[in-house]
Amino acid sequence: MTVAKIIEISSSSKKSFEDAIQVGIARAAESVNDIQGAWIQEQKVVVSKGKVVEYRVQMKLTFVLQSKSSSKKK
């Protein structure tokens, strides 16, 4: 049986929305194992002097919870 959990994170980038997504997932993967998918809830930009200076995303990440028996096998 597989059980998944969903967490919500936010991430930003000065390059693009795509980069903000990549950065957020990569950072989350440093402490969360087995990320299966992401749902991008919201996209925002920060504007300064009429120019976009930062791209921000709010996303939900889904990952599979490890059972006690599978963590002992590692």
Secondary structure, 3 states (H helix, E strand, C coil): CCCEEEEEEEEEECCCHHHHHHHHHHHHHCCCCCEEEEEEEEEEEEEECCEEEEEEEEEEEEEECCCHHHHHCC
